[in-house]
Amino acid sequence: MNADFISHDDARWRQFLKNTKHDCYHLPEYAEIAAADEDALPTAFYAEDGQAACLIPLLVRPIPAALNAPADWFD
C-alpha cells in the first residue's frame, strides 16, 4: 500500500476523481476555496493498493496558541 498527503494540484487527485463517483466537496477547487476562507492549506490523504484507492480531502491549519501547540508544529 502507498499512502501520502497530497497537494490540491497533485495529478493523482484529478485522476482519482476521473475514476470515481464524487460530489463537489471532493474537488480540489472546493478545497482551495474552503482553505482560503479558513487560512488553511488544501490537502488530501491519498492511498492506493493495487486497483483500490482512497482520497480524503482535508484542510490543514495551525492549532490555536491557546491550545499550547509547539511553535514549530508545522515547520
C-alpha positions in Angstrom: 0.0 0.0 0.0 1.2 3.5 -0.8 -0.2 6.4 1.2 0.6 10.1 1.2 -0.7 13.6 1.9 -1.0 15.4 -1.5 -1.5 19.0 -2.6 -4.6 20.2 -4.4 -2.6 20.4 -7.6 -1.2 16.9 -7.5 -2.2 14.9 -10.6 -3.3 11.9 -8.5 -6.2 14.0 -7.1 -7.7 14.6 -10.6 -7.0 11.1 -11.8 -8.8 9.7 -8.7 -11.9 11.9 -9.4 -11.9 10.8 -13.1 -12.4 7.2 -12.0 -14.7 7.6 -9.0 -18.2 8.9 -8.3 -17.8 12.1 -6.3 -19.5 15.3 -5.4 -18.4 18.9 -5.4 -16.8 18.6 -1.9 -14.1 16.3 -3.3 -13.0 18.8 -6.0 -9.6 20.4 -5.5 -11.2 23.8 -6.4 -13.6 23.4 -3.5 -10.7 22.6 -1.1 -8.9 25.7 -2.4 -11.9 28.0 -1.7 -12.5 26.5 1.7 -8.9 26.7 2.6 -8.7 30.4 1.7 -11.7 31.1 3.9 -10.2 29.3 6.9 -6.5 30.3 6.4 -5.6 26.7 5.8 -3.7 24.5 3.2 -5.9 22.4 0.8 -4.6 18.9 1.1 -5.9 15.3 0.7 -4.9 12.0 2.2 -4.4 9.6 -0.8 -3.8 5.9 -0.6 -3.7 3.2 -3.2 -3.3 -0.6 -3.0 -3.4 -2.3 -6.4 -6.6 -1.1 -8.1 -8.2 0.2 -4.9 -7.7 3.9 -3.9 -8.9 6.3 -1.3 -8.9 10.1 -1.4 -10.0 12.2 1.7 -9.9 16.0 1.2 -8.5 17.9 4.2 -7.8 21.4 5.4 -4.6 21.7 7.3 -4.4 24.7 9.6 -2.4 25.7 12.7 -3.5 24.8 16.1 -4.5 27.9 18.0 -1.9 29.2 20.5 -4.5 28.9 23.3 -4.1 25.1 23.0 -0.4 25.3 23.7 0.8 23.6 20.5 4.6 23.8 19.9 5.5 26.8 17.8 7.3 24.7 15.2 4.4 22.2 14.8 4.0 22.9 11.1 7.6 23.6 10.2 
